[in-house]
Each structure stands twice: as structure tokens, then as C-alpha cells.
């Protein structure tokens, strides 16, 4: 974040919107209190942000501006300005004075000016600095401040680590800083109760501004508005004329004042020396122990980062340059064996020849027992002139007792890979106590990517060595065994060292939130070994069947291509969006429904799906795309992915790949094989059982709807499940007001669309399109549904409100999903976040539940010493390969374990099928 100057060599003036961060810290952090009950979460958040700014801008003056109590000039202009805002929470009010005291004790100028807002003070200072050629960085989460951006003035948001200059504003809003006030005048601002022009939404406001200019230009040429290209343009001149006074009032309210009389000018602001005694007293009273220790040690360096979701992390410990030992002799090896045996925790990382865990050969192992000191034990480097190394057999034999000792705690980064590689080399890794990838994921699934390089940058402010830096790129990239030890050892040792340092940084943040610690310790971490086992079990496929299907698909694709050419009246490349767009929209004059970011007519799948309801060519294109993807992804590719040694497919499951907690898989992706088409089911037919065995598929029935009944506590929904009713028929009976026996197939289909549509935030418009009915009728269906199931509507509304207040939602099992855009001023982004807020607890709880089921089933299979094994996990389903003589035992055991995985107020039901193939068993 060190874009520290707009003028070379000049440190910028940093202006902090203290009021913005006060509220954001209060809502982002958990409700922290001291042992005496004093609220402290917002104080910690704001203080952490200020320390981070000091770290990022060490040569800058940092001034903090807060709103004053009482009314401002905007209240005189408009009596309803901010009138809808609830009073400040008592817990937040109690933290304002301590925050002010800490700012002053840190030696930072603090400004609170009566009659204006913090924005106006910042705007005045920013323009003063600009006139003096002094670059300015405004630290805020308030997008209104984008109007201030210009030469030498940028915005930075330390919580999201984003910086906005003029180009950034244009990219983000679609208009430059000079039109932000006009944009707010037209659109209004709900958070400040600025009215705007009724009937003008985001798209309309942007269309007016982008095509005509600012408010004055629009009102100077109202007749031209009717000619613009946006929905409702013809009636818009009348609306604008009617609400002209409201538009200009909104313009005044949204304009940041830049001529406030201030006690100090921008050039006079300066940092003072910190008052160490005052800081110690404040940190002691507020129980900020890590910062207090720094002060007592004489280190006041501002190093405590705030993770994006607001979880406070301890400052990264200062670490000396990494000391790397390359272990090449027996005495060195023995010394490290002794250190590992005595360590409370050590980090372990493998270096191999491949990312494919089934094919990877171990080249070396890196270890760390304390930050700043790590070793690399090479035994597989084979380049010309490689120094003598200890043999692979010797090293693995020496390390095996330690690696397999459950009493010796280990930490790794994505340790499932290392576990699988070790297993393929005869070592069953035990004692895995932590995985930094999963620690980051549990702490916040959306705040950062969870690979080591990203985590090191995010949490340690450290840039790691990229593999391409030592191995090269592309076709000429070396494998690790070909890399000289002078480069390989520091790279490998760094991995172990960074892993240990990341754990020390992340784990305290998790233990501060007991629900997250329990999630990590009881679900995510134990699942690592289970997934490793499932991956290595692999799935058997019938390669010949897939090859036959590929040939048939080639013929069918050729037929569809001919059919498309006939409908188009010419030959064209069906895979070319440009050529397809020309055919559809230029030649056939099919209406354009959506445009790309560059203004071209969109031919994306959702657009073609809507067009296919009325036009034959888009329907053929969709069929062609679906079959082509099936062929390239599965029928062509799967036979080539079979492991030569095992004769099976071995996928990779990813625990940190989705925001909600659901597993994803790759190489191959087993989650996306179609099940509703005949061709997709044929791919599943190719997944077969070994001779003498059968496949057993155990699938949770309507799990997300059952979780909706649990979370919403709706009596009608719970009763329907308790009575064992078909939930879609029961919903149809309620919505259409008929007896259960009178429900028709069409009614059930509509009810199913409503049940699942509501989970994913479907609107009346979306439901109407899916059922091919009028929007009014669709809205009547939804209204009737909520009348019959009022608890569901209450749950959805309370979830939106809670998510907006807290910034996150939780699953039944304590998993959190943070929603950075839940309070976004952009309506589309905010509404998307609200839909996610409703769906995430349902989908996330279902994800947690299937993980618990996997743990229980795997443990039971092991305890019972059965030969049956889990070979796949797809969505809400477990697939096992079961010897025929164990079938009834496993069928009964799996059902009992999965249905008993959690105690809910509605019964969990598992559908179990058995067959020679996955399709037969499903």
C-alpha cells in the first residue's frame, strides 16, 4: 500500500475519516469487552487501523477527523437529513472518548469542528494541501469522498486494501470524480437520507451522466433525455422536471464543503511525539496486552494489521533474516531429529517433482521449529554436479517415527498434499495439529486467497519467493529435482518458516472466537486426513464406454452444427461469440438482451437460455455448447487421467475453494457432471465398482430446505417435514389452497421452483421467467407462500438486517461468511450480498453437515475394520465402493450415521441407492 506520494520525494498528508472507521470497526469486530465489562472492540479496530497507516506512511503527518456532536448546516437545508438513522448504540458511545484519548496519546492531530461533518473538514484540508502541491491520501470507507479525488488526492481503504485515484473512480463508478456529486443528486443516498430524484436508479443516473453530462447539462436539454438509450427514457424528462428542486437540494446535501474555517491549515498539521505513559495506561485499562508488551519493551512500532473482515491480529513478531541450514550429513540430520523430538510444534513441507500427489516423487523436506530458523533436507536432486546427499531411504527412515508420532504436533500449509505424498512413500503422517490454509479459511473465507504467497503478504507483510523465480516458466520450467541447492534450499526452508510464522499470527485470532476454534478443531482439521484417504482411494471408470460416448458425441455435435448453419442461412464458427452475435443480432434481428462491458451484444449462456424460449437457433447453440463441454471435459479427458499404477481416477478436493464451506474438486472436477441430461447420466454410468463390489450412493434429501425449516423455525414447514410429507407437494397444497391429494404435477413443479428459488433469492421476475407465467401471477405465488410460511419471511428479513449490522452470517455450526458489500451504496451489489446472506447459512450448514457425515462414516468404517471405502463426495452425496458381502451392514450403518450427524428439529433423511455404476446407485 505504499503509493505514498503523488509528488516524487514528498510524503503525503494522510487524512483519516475517524467517524467512518469508528462505525466500521464497531460492526466488523466481535463485541469485545474487557474483564471489567468495558466495550473495547471499536477502540481496537480504529487503533489497529491507525497503527497500520503509520506503518505504511512512516514519513507522513496523519491527522484524524471525527464528526462533532449536534446538527450541521445540512440539517438546516433539509430537516430529514439523516433523520432515519437509529441512535448510536450505547456500547459504541462508551468507546468514543477512549478512541479520542488514544489518538491524542499517539501524537496525531485530531480535529472535531462544530456545525460541519468530518467529510467537510477533510475536504477543506485536502484542497488546501492540493493548492500547496502537497499530495494527500484520504483514508476512509465512505464512497462520497470520491468527489474529492483529483491531481494529488487519492482515497485508501485500509480494511479492503484498495486505493482509488481518478481512473480508479471511473472504473468503480462508471463516471469520473467530477460527476460523483451529480450522481448522488440523481440517485440519492439512503444512508444519509438524501432524497435524489424519485424513479432514477443507478443505471438511469449513469446513462444520463455519461451521455449528457452533469445536472446543469441535463436540465439544460431535457427533451434530449427522451432520446437516450435506457429503459423509461421517454417518461424521464417529465420526472426530472417535476423533481428539479429535489435534485438540486440533493446536490447541495451531497456536496462536501471545502471552505470550512479551521484552527490549523493543512501545512500546519504535524505529528507530535507519542505520550508513552498515557498509551500504557490506556492499553492497560483496555487490556490490549500485545500492544502493552511492545510499549514496555520499548517498541512502539505500528505493526498490528486488521484483517479485512475486522478480526484483530497480533502484530507480526519481528523476525531476523531467515537462517537456512542445508542438511547433507548424518550429524546435521541427527541434530535436527533431536530438535524435532523436543519441539512443542514444528512446521513441515515437502518438495516434489509434481503437483499431482499420486505421481509426485519426494525430492526433499523442509522443517522449522522456530521463526527465522529452518532447514532443508535434500535427497532427490539429480542435476549434473549435485553435491552428495543423504539417501531418500535414510532420511525417510529417520523421520518416519517422528512424522508418524501423534504426540508430536505438526503444522503445514495445505498439509493434505504433503500427507498424501508421504502416504505414497509409506509414511502415515500423524499429529497434524494445524493447517495455515484452513486457519485463514476458517477465520474469513472471503478476505484473502489462502495460498501461502497471498497469506504471507496479507498477514505478515512479507513477499515470498515464487517458484517461477527459481525454476523458470513455461515449457522450459525446471522440476524441483533439477534446481541447484543454492536456490532450492532457501526456497524450501522459507516455506516451512512462513508456515510457522503464519500459524503464530492466525491461531490467536481463531481462539479469540470459540465457535471458529470449534469449527476448525472438530470439522475442518480432522477432515484433512479423510479427504487424503478418499483421494487416494480413487474411483474406477470404464474407459471404453467413455470413448464410445465421445465418438457418438462427435456425430451429434456435427448434426447440431449443420442444424445451426441451416437456421442461420450460412456457415459460421459456433464457438465464436463475435460471429454468433453477428448472426443472431445483425442478420436475424433477434433483440439484444444484454451487452458486454465493451458494449458488444452478449451471447452468454443465460442470455441464450432466455432467447431459446422464443427462437430456435439459440436453443441449438446451447445444446451444442453443453455437449461440447461434456465431451472435452469428461468423455475425452477422463480416460487420459487414469493413474497407470492404480488404474483409477484420483481427484483433488479443495477445502478452501468456496466461500460457503462446500468442497470443490479438480483434476477432474466431479461436482459438475450433469445429472439431468441423458448424456450426463451416461458419464456417471462409466463410474463403476470393482469386481465383487457395488457402488452405494447416500444422498441427503432436500437438505437445504430442511435447514431452512430449522433456521426459520416456521411451524408449517417443520410440521410438513415431521409428517414425512413430500415438501414440494405440501408447499403446493398450501400455496394453491387445495388438499394434498389434489396437487397436480404442474402445481408441484411450481412449488418446487418457489421452494428452491427463495433459497437463492429469486425475484418474482425470475420465478415468472422460470415458470413461463406472468410476473403478477408469480408475485401472487410468492405472497401466498409467505402467508402460509411466515417464519420463512421473518427469517429472510431478520437475516438481511443482522447481516447489515454484523457484516456476516453464520451456519448452524458456527462457520462465518463475511459480506463486504452488504451495506454497499450500489443497489445491485448490496442486493446480491443480501441474497448471499440468506443462502449462505443454508448452503454452508449443508456443507458442514456432509463434512460431519464423512468424518463419522470414515471413523466407523475404520473401527469396524470393513473393506468398504468412500471414493467420492459430490454436493450432498457420499459414494462408497462396498464389497457385496458388506452391503447390508454398510447400508444400515451409513444411513444411521448420516441421519444422526446433527440433532435438528426436523428429521434428516438420507436416500440410499446401490448399483454396479454411479448412475445405477443414484
MOMOUR-V896610 format. One record per residue. PHI is phi in whole degrees, -180 to 180 (999 if undefined). NEAR is the number of other ideal C-beta (glycine too) atoms within 12 Angstrom. D_LAST is the distance of its C-alpha to the last C-alpha in Angstrom with 2 decimals. Layout:
BEGIN
<<PHI:NEAR:D_LAST> <PHI:NEAR:D_LAST>>
END
This chain:
BEGIN
<<999:26:51.56> <-94:19:55.03> <-85:23:55.92> <-79:27:59.03> <-152:22:61.56> <-93:27:62.21> <-112:19:65.68> <-53:11:65.80> <86:12:67.23> <-112:21:67.12> <-71:27:64.84> <-75:42:63.41> <-81:45:64.15> <-102:47:60.96> <-109:50:60.79> <-102:49:58.24> <-81:46:57.01> <-61:47:57.16> <-68:39:56.17> <-61:38:52.96> <-74:43:51.92> <-59:41:53.07> <-70:37:50.52> <-65:35:47.72> <-66:40:48.30> <-63:35:48.46> <-84:33:45.09> <-81:42:43.34> <-84:41:44.35> <-64:30:43.39> <-72:27:46.25> <-74:29:48.20> <-137:20:51.29> <-81:23:53.96> <-64:12:54.73> <-94:11:57.33> <90:12:54.87> <-80:23:56.08> <-61:30:53.39> <-142:37:53.06> <-62:40:49.78> <-67:42:51.33> <-62:41:54.34> <-63:45:52.21> <-63:45:50.24> <-66:49:53.36> <-62:44:55.25> <-62:42:52.45> <-64:50:52.37> <-65:42:56.15> <-64:41:56.10> <-65:38:53.53> <-64:45:55.82> <-61:33:58.75> <-69:28:56.82> <-78:29:55.84> <-128:35:59.29> <-65:20:61.73> <-100:19:64.80> <-97:34:64.15> <-78:33:65.62> <-118:41:62.80> <-108:48:63.80> <-114:42:61.69> <-118:45:62.07> <-119:35:61.14> <-67:34:61.54> <-87:24:64.62> <-70:15:64.67> <91:14:65.78> <-79:19:65.71> <-121:27:65.97> <-63:22:67.62> <-70:30:64.35> <-66:19:64.55> <-71:14:67.96> <-71:22:66.56> <-150:28:63.68> <-61:14:63.65> <-92:19:59.88> <-60:27:59.19> <57:24:56.50> <-72:16:57.33> <-82:14:53.70> <-71:16:53.02> <-70:13:52.67> <-62:10:55.31> <-60:19:54.74> <-59:20:52.84> <-58:13:55.27> <-64:22:53.33> <-79:30:53.79> <-56:18:57.41> <-69:23:58.24> <-101:36:57.12> <-66:31:59.21> <-63:22:62.45> <-59:33:61.00> <-65:41:59.40> <-59:28:62.79> <-64:24:64.52> <-69:39:62.19> <-58:40:62.66> <-64:28:66.41> <-65:30:66.32> <-75:37:64.36> <85:26:67.31> <-96:41:65.45> <-58:32:67.32> <-126:34:65.93> <-122:37:66.75> <-138:30:66.43> <-115:30:68.44> <-65:20:69.18> <85:20:68.61> <-134:33:66.00> <-100:41:62.45> <-57:39:61.35> <-56:42:60.18> <-68:39:63.78> <-65:46:65.26> <-64:47:62.81> <-61:40:63.50> <-64:34:67.24> <-63:47:67.07> <-63:47:64.77> <-71:32:67.21> <-60:30:70.18> <-65:39:68.55> <-60:29:67.69> <-66:19:71.31> <-94:20:72.40> <62:21:70.07> <-101:32:68.10> <-63:33:64.34> <-130:48:62.17> <-118:44:58.67> <-101:51:57.46> <-96:47:54.83> <-158:46:52.91> <-108:42:49.60> <-93:40:51.31> <-73:37:50.58> <-56:37:53.80> <-70:43:55.66> <-60:41:54.39> <-65:40:57.51> <-86:42:59.62> <-63:40:58.08> <-177:30:60.55> <-55:21:62.73> <82:30:62.66> <-123:43:60.38> <-128:39:56.69> <-106:42:54.13> <-133:38:52.04> <-113:33:49.27> <-72:42:49.11> <-79:39:45.94> <-108:31:43.92> <60:27:46.19> <-113:24:46.83> <-125:29:50.19> <-120:35:51.34> <-104:28:54.30> <-60:27:55.26> <-65:16:52.69> <-63:22:50.04> <-63:30:50.98> <-63:22:50.69> <-65:18:47.25> <-78:28:46.05> <-106:35:47.70> <87:24:48.42> <-143:32:52.16> <-82:28:54.86> <-57:33:56.43> <-67:23:59.33> <-111:35:57.14> <-63:40:55.20> <-65:39:57.74> <-61:36:57.60> <-61:47:53.80> <-68:41:54.01> <-66:39:56.77> <-77:45:54.64> <-83:42:51.31> <81:34:52.69> <-145:35:51.39> <-61:20:49.65> <-64:24:50.11> <-105:30:53.90> <63:22:54.07> <-80:35:55.60> <-69:33:55.29> <69:37:55.03> <-100:37:55.15> <-55:19:53.08> <91:27:50.53> <-99:38:50.44> <-101:25:47.10> <-62:28:46.25> <-64:26:45.72> <-65:33:48.90> <-59:42:50.94> <-65:30:49.90> <-61:29:50.64> <-63:44:54.08> <-71:35:54.96> <-70:26:53.69> <-101:24:55.44> <-118:33:58.58> <112:22:59.24> <-73:29:60.10> <-58:38:60.99> <-61:19:64.58> <-65:19:63.55> <-64:37:61.05> <-73:27:63.66> <-76:15:66.28> <-143:20:64.29> <-59:27:62.23> <-57:18:62.40> <-71:22:60.56> <-58:34:57.55> <-64:21:56.71> <-91:17:56.38> <-74:28:53.80> <-98:21:50.19> <-154:25:48.12> <-65:14:46.79> <85:21:49.60> <-62:26:52.37> <-64:16:54.69> <-92:19:54.98> <-67:35:55.06> <-57:26:58.86> <-65:19:59.58> <-64:27:57.34> <-64:37:58.88> <-64:19:62.38> <-63:17:61.79> <-112:26:60.52> <-58:23:62.83> <-63:17:64.43> <-66:27:61.07> <-63:38:59.98> <-75:28:63.16> <-64:27:63.03> <-63:36:59.50> <-62:35:60.88> <-64:24:63.55> <-66:36:61.13> <-83:43:58.73> <-78:30:61.57> <-76:39:62.10> <-73:31:65.79> <-121:28:67.37> <-132:16:70.94> <-72:32:70.68> <-75:17:73.80> <-124:29:72.85> <-71:17:74.84> <-137:22:73.82> <-86:24:73.09> <-59:36:70.29> <-72:19:72.82> <-91:18:74.07> <-70:36:70.75> <-155:18:70.52> <-75:27:68.63> <-104:18:70.65> <-69:15:70.33> <-62:28:67.74> <-90:21:69.19> <-61:22:67.78> <-65:14:69.22> <-66:23:67.75> <-63:33:64.31> <-62:25:64.43> <-65:18:65.36> <-68:34:62.61> <-65:35:59.89> <-68:20:61.07> <-63:23:61.04> <-88:35:57.59> <63:24:56.29> <-88:34:55.24> <-66:24:55.63> <-66:30:54.54> <-70:37:56.87> <-63:25:59.60> <-62:20:59.35> <-60:27:59.78> <-63:29:62.89> <-67:18:64.33> <-88:16:63.78> <82:10:65.60> <-115:19:62.56> <-106:27:62.01> <-66:21:59.88> <-82:34:57.29> <-127:29:54.05> <-91:41:51.52> <-84:37:48.61> <-111:41:46.55> <-67:40:42.88> <-61:35:41.60> <-84:38:39.98> <108:43:43.22> <-71:42:42.58> <-75:41:45.90> <-112:42:45.96> <-62:33:48.87> <-63:36:51.07> <-59:32:50.14> <-65:29:52.57> <-65:17:55.15> <-124:27:54.36> <-67:12:56.84> <-50:15:55.98> <-61:30:53.40> <-95:21:55.06> <-110:30:53.11> <-112:31:53.82> <-92:35:52.72> <-88:36:52.42> <-123:26:53.93> <-126:20:55.88> <-61:18:55.41> <-59:13:57.53> <-62:23:55.47> <-60:32:52.22> <-64:19:53.65> <-62:20:54.84> <-73:37:51.36> <-61:32:49.84> <-65:16:52.36> <-66:25:51.59> <-65:36:47.85> <-64:21:48.48> <-98:15:50.64> <-77:27:48.60> <-70:21:46.91> <-158:30:44.23> <-135:41:43.90> <-92:44:41.90> <-133:52:40.30> <-148:44:39.10> <-106:47:38.40> <-114:42:39.66> <-137:32:37.81> <-91:24:37.76> <-157:21:34.35> <-82:21:31.86> <-81:26:29.10> <-64:35:28.90> <-82:32:27.95> <-110:21:30.98> <-67:27:33.47> <-103:25:36.68> <-66:39:38.64> <-109:38:41.93> <-174:42:43.20> <-134:51:42.58> <-111:44:44.12> <-142:48:44.99> <-146:42:46.72> <-115:35:48.13> <-154:27:50.07> <-59:31:50.16> <88:24:52.37> <-142:27:52.29> <-146:40:49.64> <-128:41:49.57> <-128:45:47.85> <-108:46:47.64> <-87:43:47.33> <-150:37:46.73> <-134:34:45.05> <-80:36:47.20> <-127:24:48.43> <-74:22:50.52> <-63:8:54.04> <87:11:56.39> <-62:22:53.79> <-68:20:55.64> <-59:14:55.13> <-122:31:52.05> <-62:31:50.91> <-72:18:48.49> <-57:27:44.74> <-61:16:44.84> <-66:20:47.67> <-65:36:46.13> <-67:30:42.69> <-65:20:44.36> <-72:29:46.57> <-84:39:43.87> <-54:25:41.18> <-60:19:42.65> <-74:34:42.91> <-68:38:39.48> <-94:22:37.87> <-82:22:40.06> <-68:16:38.05> <-83:15:41.41> <-96:29:42.20> <-77:26:40.58> <-124:42:39.21> <-131:43:38.25> <-143:45:36.57> <-109:44:35.41> <53:41:31.70> <-73:42:32.19> <-60:37:28.64> <-62:39:29.82> <-63:39:32.91> <-60:36:31.03> <-68:40:28.80> <-64:38:31.91> <-59:35:33.82> <-61:28:31.09> <-71:30:31.22> <-107:30:34.99> <87:17:34.76> <-117:28:35.30> <-96:22:33.02> <-61:39:34.10> <-132:24:34.71> <77:28:36.59> <-71:39:34.83> <-100:31:36.25> <-150:38:35.77> <-139:45:34.12> <-66:48:36.11> <-60:39:33.28> <-74:43:31.38> <-61:45:34.66> <-63:45:35.24> <-65:42:31.70> <-68:44:31.92> <-63:46:35.44> <-166:38:34.44> <-71:41:31.30> <-113:32:33.07> <-76:37:36.67> <-154:35:36.60> <-68:22:34.61> <-110:34:33.88> <-77:27:35.05> <-61:41:38.25> <-60:27:40.57> <-66:27:39.60> <-66:41:39.83> <-64:33:43.20> <-66:23:44.57> <-73:35:43.21> <-104:43:44.10> <-113:36:46.82> <55:30:48.49> <-127:28:48.28> <-94:16:47.56> <-93:32:45.89> <-77:26:46.38> <-78:20:43.76> <-58:26:42.49> <-65:15:43.81> <-67:19:47.25> <-108:26:47.59> <-113:25:45.35> <82:16:45.95> <-129:12:43.48> <67:8:41.76> <-64:6:42.01> <-91:10:44.94> <-63:17:43.24> <-81:25:43.94> <-87:26:41.51> <-63:38:42.58> <-67:27:44.18> <-96:24:46.53> <-95:33:47.85> <-62:23:51.26> <-62:35:51.44> <-60:19:53.84> <-99:27:50.98> <-66:40:47.99> <-64:37:49.32> <-61:29:49.99> <-62:38:46.64> <-67:45:44.69> <-63:42:46.85> <-60:44:46.44> <-58:47:42.67> <-67:49:43.25> <-64:46:46.08> <-63:46:44.27> <-60:46:41.29> <-65:44:43.68> <-67:38:45.53> <-62:50:42.42> <-60:45:41.32> <-64:34:44.77> <-82:39:44.57> <-86:46:41.09> <-62:34:40.83> <-60:27:43.67> <-68:36:42.08> <-76:37:38.88> <-67:23:40.82> <-71:25:42.77> <-127:33:39.64> <-53:14:38.29> <-66:25:34.93> <-73:37:34.25> <-62:24:35.52> <-65:20:33.21> <-59:36:30.18> <-65:39:31.28> <-78:26:32.13> <-103:22:29.30> <-121:40:26.25> <-66:43:26.94> <-67:37:29.22> <-61:28:27.42> <-70:44:24.19> <-55:43:26.07> <-67:32:26.15> <-66:38:22.51> <-65:40:21.42> <-58:35:23.98> <-66:32:22.56> <-61:39:18.93> <-60:43:20.41> <-75:34:22.53> <-60:34:19.83> <71:32:18.26> <-122:41:15.39> <-89:32:16.18> <-129:41:15.94> <-93:30:17.31> <-65:25:20.18> <-63:16:21.62> <-64:25:18.64> <-66:35:18.74> <-67:23:22.49> <-65:19:22.35> <-65:32:20.11> <-60:31:22.67> <-63:17:25.45> <-67:21:23.92> <-66:33:23.35> <-60:21:26.99> <-65:16:28.17> <-67:26:26.22> <-65:31:27.56> <-64:19:31.04> <-64:18:30.73> <-65:28:29.71> <-62:27:32.60> <-60:17:35.03> <-63:20:33.83> <-65:35:34.35> <-62:23:37.78> <-64:16:38.79> <-66:28:37.89> <-82:29:39.77> <80:12:42.69> <-169:16:42.81> <-82:15:40.96> <-159:26:39.62> <-83:19:37.22> <-64:33:33.93> <-90:18:33.13> <-96:15:36.45> <-57:25:36.40> <-65:20:40.20> <-67:23:40.31> <-64:36:37.51> <-62:34:39.37> <-62:21:42.58> <-67:31:41.05> <-67:37:39.26> <-100:28:41.91> <-92:18:45.17> <-80:17:45.01> <-91:25:42.78> <56:13:43.95> <-74:30:40.54> <-65:16:41.03> <-81:21:40.30> <-95:25:37.93> <-155:21:37.95> <-117:17:39.94> <-78:16:39.35> <-60:10:41.46> <-91:10:43.95> <95:12:44.34> <-81:21:42.49> <-66:27:40.26> <-78:27:36.63> <-122:35:34.01> <-67:23:31.08> <-60:20:27.66> <-66:16:28.19> <-69:29:31.58> <-63:35:30.37> <-63:24:27.60> <-72:27:30.41> <-66:32:32.70> <-66:27:30.12> <-69:19:30.42> <-123:17:33.97> <-123:26:34.50> <-74:22:32.95> <-64:35:33.54> <-58:36:31.50> <-65:24:28.52> <-66:31:28.95> <-61:41:29.41> <-62:30:26.13> <-62:29:24.29> <-64:33:26.25> <-62:29:25.57> <-62:30:21.79> <-71:36:21.74> <-65:26:24.43> <-67:27:22.59> <-60:36:19.38> <-67:31:21.75> <-71:20:23.89> <-83:30:21.31> <-122:39:18.66> <-68:40:19.58> <-79:25:23.19> <-87:24:22.89> <-57:37:20.06> <-60:24:21.94> <-81:20:25.03> <-99:31:23.52> <-68:27:22.80> <-70:26:25.19> <-64:12:27.89> <-80:13:28.39> <-97:21:24.90> <72:20:23.25> <-130:31:20.27> <-86:40:19.23> <-128:38:20.46> <-81:39:19.71> <-119:32:21.93> <-94:41:20.81> <-116:31:23.38> <-83:44:24.32> <-115:39:27.12> <-102:25:25.66> <-129:25:24.94> <-72:31:27.25> <-91:35:24.92> <105:42:23.73> <-68:35:20.25> <-75:41:19.55> <-122:26:19.68> <-141:28:19.38> <-148:20:21.43> <53:25:22.30> <-96:36:19.57> <-82:25:18.09> <-89:37:14.35> <-79:26:14.20> <-109:20:15.12> <-69:39:12.98> <-60:21:12.67> <-118:24:9.56> <-92:11:11.92> <-111:19:13.86> <-62:19:13.72> <-66:31:15.19> <-65:28:12.72> <-65:23:9.77> <-67:31:12.28> <-63:42:12.73> <-66:41:9.19> <-65:30:10.10> <-80:37:13.03> <-86:42:11.48> <-125:32:12.21> <-88:35:13.33> <-68:27:17.09> <-53:12:19.12> <84:15:19.10> <-127:30:15.84> <-131:33:12.13> <-96:42:9.22> <-118:46:8.06> <-110:39:5.73> <-117:43:7.99> <-125:33:8.19> <-65:39:11.66> <-85:27:12.12> <47:34:14.68> <-64:41:16.17> <-70:37:18.77> <-69:41:20.10> <-66:36:20.51> <-68:40:22.37> <-59:43:24.43> <-62:38:25.43> <-67:33:26.39> <-74:37:28.40> <-83:34:30.01> <56:22:30.90> <-72:34:30.77> <-64:19:31.57> <-66:30:29.94> <-67:38:26.59> <-62:28:26.66> <-66:22:27.70> <-60:33:24.91> <-71:32:22.33> <-62:21:24.62> <-83:17:24.78> <71:15:21.03> <-76:29:21.37> <-68:25:18.91> <-64:39:20.24> <-72:32:20.35> <-67:31:22.22> <-63:37:24.41> <-64:44:25.26> <-60:35:26.06> <-61:29:28.34> <-69:34:30.12> <-68:35:30.51> <-96:28:31.62> <66:18:33.61> <-125:20:32.30> <-68:14:31.19> <-57:23:27.49> <-68:13:27.73> <-91:14:29.29> <-68:27:26.52> <-91:18:25.66> <-60:14:22.60> <-66:18:24.74> <-63:30:25.68> <-64:26:22.15> <-63:26:21.30> <-65:35:24.44> <-65:39:23.75> <-64:30:20.31> <-63:32:22.17> <-69:43:24.80> <-55:39:22.59> <-80:27:20.81> <-62:32:23.95> <-66:37:26.14> <-59:34:24.04> <-101:24:24.65> <74:27:28.26> <-68:27:28.10> <-89:21:31.59> <-60:27:32.79> <-62:20:33.29> <-65:25:29.70> <-65:35:28.40> <-60:26:30.94> <-68:24:29.82> <-68:25:26.12> <-90:28:26.97> <57:17:29.96> <-128:23:32.39> <-70:15:35.64> <-64:19:35.84> <-63:14:37.97> <-66:20:35.47> <-62:29:32.66> <-65:22:34.99> <-64:23:35.68> <-60:39:31.98> <-66:36:31.83> <-60:19:35.15> <-67:26:34.07> <-60:40:30.89> <-68:28:33.10> <-65:18:35.56> <-80:29:32.96> <-123:35:31.35> <-63:21:34.42> <-62:26:33.07> <-67:37:30.51> <-63:25:33.39> <-62:20:35.51> <-61:31:32.84> <-64:34:32.48> <-70:19:36.25> <-65:22:36.96> <-66:35:34.38> <-59:28:36.15> <-64:19:39.48> <-63:24:38.53> <-63:34:36.97> <-66:26:40.16> <-75:23:42.30> <-93:28:40.49> <86:37:38.94> <-156:41:35.53> <-125:42:32.74> <-129:31:30.98> <-86:37:27.60> <-59:36:27.44> <-108:32:27.90> <90:28:30.87> <-70:44:29.46> <-106:39:31.77> <-123:41:31.24> <-82:37:34.62> <-125:43:35.33> <-60:35:38.36> <-107:25:38.67> <-66:36:38.34> <-115:31:42.10> <-66:25:42.51> <-70:32:45.18> <-70:25:43.11> <-62:24:41.36> <-66:17:38.33> <-68:21:37.71> <-65:24:38.38> <-66:24:36.06> <-63:21:33.24> <-66:33:33.88> <-67:29:33.86> <-64:30:30.44> <-63:34:29.23> <-60:41:31.01> <-78:39:29.00> <-77:37:25.57> <-60:42:26.08> <-63:39:26.37> <-75:45:23.11> <-67:38:21.10> <-67:37:23.15> <-65:42:22.69> <-63:42:18.89> <-64:42:19.34> <-62:42:21.73> <-65:41:19.55> <-68:44:16.61> <-67:42:19.48> <-61:36:21.04> <-62:39:17.90> <-60:44:17.75> <-62:34:21.43> <-66:32:21.20> <-65:42:18.44> <-61:34:20.26> <-62:22:23.56> <-67:28:22.51> <-60:33:21.19> <-69:18:24.55> <-62:12:26.66> <-83:18:25.25> <55:10:25.75> <-86:28:22.40> <-90:21:21.29> <-64:38:17.63> <-149:34:16.98> <-75:44:14.88> <-117:43:14.26> <-154:43:12.67> <-131:42:12.73> <-133:35:11.44> <57:29:12.72> <-104:38:11.90> <-128:37:9.21> <-109:48:10.28> <-117:46:9.07> <-119:47:11.55> <-100:40:13.15> <-126:39:14.61> <-57:23:17.57> <-56:22:17.33> <-77:14:20.29> <-105:26:18.81> <-58:28:15.55> <-66:19:16.93> <-61:23:18.87> <-72:36:16.10> <-57:29:13.70> <-68:20:16.72> <-66:32:18.00> <-64:41:15.03> <-60:31:14.67> <-63:20:18.45> <-69:33:18.80> <-71:41:16.33> <-72:30:17.63> <-103:21:21.08> <-66:35:20.90> <-151:30:23.32> <-95:14:25.65> <-110:27:25.26> <-79:23:27.01> <-119:35:23.78> <-70:27:21.15> <-89:36:18.05> <-118:27:15.01> <-117:33:11.83> <-90:24:8.75> <-121:33:7.59> <-126:29:5.47> <-134:30:7.31> <-171:24:8.11> <-74:26:10.65> <-129:30:8.69> <-63:40:6.08> <-64:29:5.25> <-64:22:5.62> <-80:35:3.79> <-78:31:0.00>>
END
